[in-house]
């Protein structure tokens, strides 16, 4: 039956016109089926993406499979509700339950990260970081951040970003003579020379954990504030697998709520209590209006799951899997930036390893149902859309229940595919092996 939807319909119990006489009747139909009937073109794209995620493996380190409960919250009636302001101080009525879920999310964030204050309203990672800068800095202030090609993020002062133009950024780099580690003696001399108002640490493509102590020591010496953007590793910190910058005394810690936390797309700002008012005002009304309360509800769910004992085991396995995949790749001749990994990701120099650039490597792995992303390497001579490397990570594969044995298989598939990227038989064999792995380890939240 072709469904004719009318304004005022409800799901379940959608009011539908009967096909014979047009009178209104009631039938139960799921939102998914309603979408299939009302917008088949969009539904086809949705179903195609579900198949892609189910039949292939996601190795982009910033991607993960969120909890089914998170998907339910994102599609809930909280989507309908405006909630400008903060719990107990809203600009609209009807806030009993929005206040409850926001308070729940904040209390869970504070418990997980042992911080004094948490703002859970930022819509994503970039506005989250911008809110801290705009709360604490003035235009033209000097800030230190990690160079983009050495592992930093666009919001850490890249010249193409608005924040890169608004403030005076001093960019520090990794040291190839130290296997890609940070030379803190060089960083200290630079901080003494430039006297930054804030030192930012954090990364999007740096395959090592940070030692937060030296950053804090250097910042204290020059009178700078400290901010750690742990968006990639927020879940691993919450799960106790990596060190926590809050414990090192950092003033601000920012993290997205997806990636290793497995929540919705969003951001959080964790800070010391004395910065609470400035941060909250910077988020609202300074940078954004009403928060997305469906997102806040979904964040509360993910944080609640992260408080459970099994989340610690998940985080431990993410790191075990990353080391296993790195070993497999290195043993097969892949040149890894920094020589390996101590977090959830690795960066492969494809030019030196396989004689192809990162874009070619990304497209090749797509053909065997492995999703990665092209990636610049330190001081990359190639442009960003045709860089020298690729970036790989293990959170999503670990979410599917894969372990060290599966990492060995994935390593073989990657190496074979990149060595023989022009051989259809090699690519077909790799795709078949990847699909077999995925069939044995279903992705959560995706209909079969």
Secondary structure as UniProt FT lines:
FT   TURN            7..8
FT   STRAND          14..17
FT   TURN            19..21
FT   STRAND          24..27
FT   HELIX           31..38
FT   HELIX           40..55
FT   STRAND          57..58
FT   TURN            61..62
FT   HELIX           68..74
FT   HELIX           77..80
FT   STRAND          85..86
FT   TURN            87..88
FT   STRAND          89..90
FT   HELIX           96..113
FT   STRAND          117..119
FT   HELIX           125..136
FT   TURN            139..140
FT   STRAND          142..146
FT   HELIX           148..150
FT   HELIX           154..156
FT   TURN            159..160
FT   HELIX           162..166
FT   STRAND          168..172
FT   STRAND          174..175
FT   HELIX           176..178
FT   TURN            179..180
FT   STRAND          181..182
FT   HELIX           184..194
FT   STRAND          198..202
FT   HELIX           212..222
FT   STRAND          225..229
FT   TURN            231..233
FT   HELIX           234..238
FT   TURN            239..240
FT   TURN            245..249
FT   STRAND          252..256
FT   HELIX           259..261
FT   STRAND          267..271
FT   HELIX           273..275
FT   HELIX           276..281
FT   HELIX           282..287
FT   HELIX           293..306
FT   HELIX           309..331
FT   TURN            332..333
FT   STRAND          335..336
FT   HELIX           337..339
FT   STRAND          345..349
FT   HELIX           350..354
FT   HELIX           358..366
FT   TURN            367..369
FT   STRAND          370..371
FT   STRAND          373..375
FT   TURN            378..379
FT   HELIX           384..386
FT   STRAND          389..393
FT   HELIX           395..399
FT   TURN            400..401
FT   HELIX           404..419
FT   TURN            420..422
FT   HELIX           424..440
FT   TURN            444..445
//
